[in-house]
């Protein structure tokens, strides 16, 4: 495996990223820890998303080289679950929004497979693959509609960039959709992963150029420079992320690097 380029950039320059990249002799992974939607915390020193990302990264670094996708799904679930006390389990069963949660995309050198768990995307030989959450587009559209309503009511673009008062409107619906994680879509969260929503890409033994990234890159391109250029274009043309080319559940805060943490790695196998 030949690593060509990579980047992992926090959205907030004053905070550490909830994204992470793992490279070992046998695996390459991009991990996107989920930002907390509730006030429940599993660590005094780390956000839930960063804590989940670090635990999963540590697990991948220790995986045997012949690990299969099924073994990974079972093992990474157990890895997260052992950080929940028994007294927490019923609460976490009832409130998925309080779990340590992440999306993960993994390339296995020995299996010649890419495993996509949750909201991530990749390019394989120039062909695009993703695995989006089913309600993400609906939530982004709801927020876009609310942003337009507030703009029509007199709010300025700068007001909404600094204080995204449209986002709280969608949080209740966002929490509803999270109750369906590992039911309607798959994530790593310490509870059984729904295999129906895992995407596996199998490669033959010819050379392949691969890009894997978190959803902080709305337009995934064959190079990091081009992906960054498209991100800058999005910020310049539509900083509120309300369409038509791209809609998101968050805007570009003026003091932040982007609307989300972002990770990108390009490699050849």
C-alpha positions as CSV (number, residue, x, y, z in Angstrom):
1,X,0.0,0.0,0.0
2,X,1.5,3.3,-1.1
3,X,0.1,6.4,0.7
4,X,0.1,9.4,-1.7
5,X,-1.4,12.1,0.4
6,X,-3.6,12.7,3.4
7,X,-5.1,15.4,5.6
8,X,-7.1,15.6,8.8
9,X,-8.4,19.0,9.7
10,X,-10.6,20.1,12.6
11,X,-13.5,22.4,11.8
12,X,-12.8,24.5,14.9
13,X,-9.2,25.6,15.1
14,X,-9.5,25.8,18.9
15,X,-10.7,22.2,19.3
16,X,-9.3,18.8,18.4
17,X,-10.8,16.9,15.5
18,X,-13.4,14.1,16.0
19,X,-12.1,12.6,12.7
20,X,-9.1,10.4,12.5
21,X,-7.0,8.5,10.0
22,X,-5.3,5.1,10.8
23,X,-2.6,3.6,8.7
24,X,-1.0,0.2,9.5
25,X,0.9,-2.3,7.3
26,X,-2.5,-4.1,6.8
27,X,-5.3,-1.5,7.1
28,X,-6.1,2.0,6.2
29,X,-9.1,3.7,7.9
30,X,-10.9,7.0,8.1
31,X,-13.0,7.4,11.3
32,X,-15.6,10.1,11.7
33,X,-16.7,10.4,15.4
34,X,-20.3,11.7,15.8
35,X,-20.7,15.1,17.4
36,X,-22.8,14.8,20.6
37,X,-26.5,15.9,20.2
38,X,-27.1,15.6,23.9
39,X,-25.4,16.7,27.1
40,X,-24.4,13.2,28.1
41,X,-20.6,12.7,28.3
42,X,-18.5,9.5,28.5
43,X,-15.2,11.4,29.2
44,X,-14.3,14.5,31.2
45,X,-11.5,15.4,28.8
46,X,-12.8,14.4,25.3
47,X,-16.0,14.9,23.3
48,X,-18.0,11.7,22.7
49,X,-17.1,11.8,19.0
50,X,-13.4,12.1,19.6
51,X,-13.4,9.4,22.3
52,X,-15.2,7.0,20.0
53,X,-12.8,7.8,17.2
54,X,-9.8,7.2,19.4
55,X,-11.1,3.9,20.7
56,X,-11.9,2.6,17.2
57,X,-8.5,3.8,16.0
58,X,-6.8,1.9,18.8
59,X,-8.7,-1.2,18.0
60,X,-7.9,-1.1,14.2
61,X,-4.2,-0.7,15.0
62,X,-4.3,-3.9,17.0
63,X,-6.3,-6.0,14.6
64,X,-4.7,-9.2,13.2
65,X,-3.9,-8.8,9.5
66,X,-6.3,-11.6,8.4
67,X,-9.4,-9.9,10.1
68,X,-12.5,-10.2,8.1
69,X,-15.3,-7.7,7.8
70,X,-17.5,-9.7,10.1
71,X,-14.8,-10.1,12.7
72,X,-14.1,-6.4,12.5
73,X,-17.8,-5.6,13.1
74,X,-18.1,-7.9,16.1
75,X,-14.7,-6.8,17.5
76,X,-15.2,-3.0,17.2
77,X,-18.6,-3.3,18.7
78,X,-17.2,-5.1,21.7
79,X,-14.4,-2.6,22.0
80,X,-16.9,0.3,22.4
81,X,-19.3,-1.7,24.5
82,X,-16.7,-2.5,27.2
83,X,-16.5,1.2,27.9
84,X,-20.1,1.3,29.0
85,X,-20.8,0.3,32.6
86,X,-23.7,-2.2,33.1
87,X,-25.7,0.6,34.8
88,X,-25.5,2.6,31.6
89,X,-26.7,-0.1,29.1
90,X,-30.5,0.4,29.5
91,X,-30.2,4.2,29.2
92,X,-28.1,3.8,26.1
93,X,-30.5,1.3,24.6
94,X,-33.3,3.8,25.1
95,X,-31.2,6.8,24.1
96,X,-28.9,6.1,21.1
97,X,-28.0,9.8,21.0
98,X,-26.0,9.3,24.2
99,X,-23.8,6.5,22.8
100,X,-20.2,6.7,21.6
101,X,-20.9,6.7,17.9
102,X,-18.8,6.9,14.7
103,X,-18.8,6.1,11.0
104,X,-15.8,4.2,9.7
105,X,-14.4,3.2,6.3
106,X,-11.6,0.6,6.3
107,X,-9.4,-0.9,3.6
108,X,-8.1,-4.4,4.3
109,X,-4.9,-5.3,2.4
110,X,-5.3,-9.0,2.9
111,X,-9.0,-9.2,2.1
112,X,-8.7,-6.7,-0.8
113,X,-12.0,-5.1,0.5
114,X,-13.3,-1.7,1.6
115,X,-15.8,-1.8,4.4
116,X,-18.2,1.2,4.8
117,X,-20.0,1.5,8.1
118,X,-22.1,4.7,8.3
119,X,-21.8,8.0,6.5
120,X,-18.5,8.0,4.6
121,X,-17.4,7.9,0.9
122,X,-14.6,6.9,-1.4
123,X,-13.3,6.8,-5.0
124,X,-12.1,3.5,-6.3
125,X,-10.5,3.8,-9.7
126,X,-12.4,7.0,-10.3
127,X,-15.8,5.4,-9.4
128,X,-17.7,7.1,-6.5
129,X,-19.2,5.1,-3.6
130,X,-21.0,6.4,-0.6
131,X,-23.2,5.1,2.3
132,X,-25.3,8.0,3.5
133,X,-27.7,8.1,6.4
134,X,-31.2,7.8,5.0
135,X,-32.5,10.9,6.8
136,X,-29.5,13.2,6.2
137,X,-30.9,14.8,3.0
138,X,-34.3,15.4,4.7
139,X,-32.7,17.1,7.7
140,X,-30.5,19.3,5.5
141,X,-33.5,20.3,3.4
142,X,-35.5,21.1,6.6
143,X,-32.7,23.3,7.8
144,X,-32.4,25.0,4.4
145,X,-36.1,25.8,4.5
146,X,-35.8,27.3,8.0
147,X,-32.8,29.3,6.9
148,X,-34.7,30.8,4.0
149,X,-37.7,31.6,6.3
150,X,-35.4,33.4,8.7
151,X,-33.7,35.3,5.9
152,X,-37.1,36.4,4.6
153,X,-37.9,37.5,8.2
154,X,-35.0,39.9,8.3
155,X,-32.0,37.8,9.6
156,X,-28.8,38.5,7.7
157,X,-26.5,35.9,6.3
158,X,-23.8,37.0,8.7
159,X,-26.2,36.6,11.6
160,X,-27.0,33.0,10.6
161,X,-23.3,32.2,10.0
162,X,-22.3,33.3,13.5
163,X,-25.4,32.0,15.2
164,X,-27.1,29.2,13.2
165,X,-30.6,29.6,14.7
166,X,-31.9,27.2,12.0
167,X,-30.0,24.2,13.3
168,X,-31.8,23.9,16.7
169,X,-35.1,23.6,14.8
170,X,-33.9,20.3,13.3
171,X,-32.3,18.9,16.4
172,X,-35.6,17.1,17.6
173,X,-35.9,15.4,14.3
174,X,-32.2,14.6,14.3
175,X,-32.6,12.9,17.7
176,X,-35.6,10.9,16.3
177,X,-33.5,9.6,13.4
178,X,-30.7,8.6,15.8
179,X,-33.1,6.3,17.6
180,X,-33.0,4.3,14.3
181,X,-29.2,3.9,14.3
182,X,-28.3,0.2,13.7
183,X,-31.9,-0.2,12.5
184,X,-32.3,2.0,9.5
185,X,-28.6,2.6,9.1
186,X,-25.4,1.3,10.5
187,X,-22.8,2.9,12.8
188,X,-20.2,1.8,15.3
189,X,-21.8,2.5,18.7
190,X,-21.3,-0.6,21.0
191,X,-24.6,-2.1,20.0
192,X,-25.1,-4.8,17.3
193,X,-24.3,-3.4,13.8
194,X,-27.1,-3.9,11.3
195,X,-25.3,-5.8,8.5
196,X,-27.9,-4.9,5.9
197,X,-26.5,-1.4,5.8
198,X,-22.8,-2.3,5.5
199,X,-21.3,-1.6,2.1
200,X,-18.4,-3.8,1.0
201,X,-16.4,-3.1,-2.1
202,X,-14.2,-6.0,-3.3
203,X,-11.2,-5.3,-5.4
204,X,-9.4,-7.6,-7.9
205,X,-5.6,-7.8,-8.0
206,X,-4.9,-5.2,-10.5
207,X,-3.5,-1.8,-9.3
208,X,-6.1,0.6,-7.8
209,X,-6.0,4.2,-6.9
210,X,-8.3,4.8,-3.9
211,X,-9.5,7.9,-2.0
212,X,-11.3,7.5,1.3
213,X,-12.8,10.4,3.2
214,X,-15.2,11.6,5.8
215,X,-18.3,13.5,4.9
216,X,-16.5,16.8,5.7
217,X,-15.6,16.8,2.0
218,X,-18.9,17.4,0.3
219,X,-17.3,16.9,-3.2
220,X,-14.8,14.1,-3.2
221,X,-12.2,14.5,-5.9
222,X,-9.2,12.5,-7.2
223,X,-6.7,14.8,-5.4
224,X,-6.6,16.6,-2.1
225,X,-6.0,19.9,-3.8
226,X,-9.1,19.6,-5.9
227,X,-11.3,18.4,-3.0
228,X,-10.1,21.4,-1.0
229,X,-10.7,23.7,-4.0
230,X,-14.3,22.5,-4.3
231,X,-14.8,23.0,-0.6
232,X,-13.6,26.6,-0.9
233,X,-15.9,27.1,-3.8
234,X,-18.8,25.9,-1.7
235,X,-17.9,28.2,1.1
236,X,-17.6,31.2,-1.2
237,X,-20.8,30.6,-3.1
238,X,-23.1,29.2,-0.4
239,X,-21.7,29.6,3.1
240,X,-25.0,28.7,4.7
241,X,-25.1,25.3,2.9
242,X,-28.7,25.6,1.7
243,X,-28.3,24.5,-1.9
244,X,-28.7,24.0,-4.8
245,X,-25.4,22.1,-5.2
246,X,-25.0,21.0,-1.6
247,X,-27.1,21.2,1.6
248,X,-25.9,20.4,5.1
249,X,-27.2,20.4,8.6
250,X,-24.6,23.1,9.5
251,X,-23.2,26.3,8.0
252,X,-19.6,27.6,7.7
253,X,-18.9,29.5,10.8
254,X,-16.7,32.5,9.9
255,X,-14.1,31.7,12.6
256,X,-13.9,28.0,11.7
257,X,-11.9,26.1,9.1
258,X,-15.0,24.5,7.7
259,X,-18.6,23.4,8.5
260,X,-17.3,20.0,9.7
261,X,-14.1,18.1,10.6
262,X,-12.7,16.6,7.5
263,X,-10.3,13.7,6.6
264,X,-8.9,12.6,3.3
265,X,-6.4,9.9,2.3
266,X,-5.3,8.8,-1.2
267,X,-3.4,5.6,-1.7
268,X,-2.5,3.0,-4.3
269,X,-2.8,-0.8,-3.8
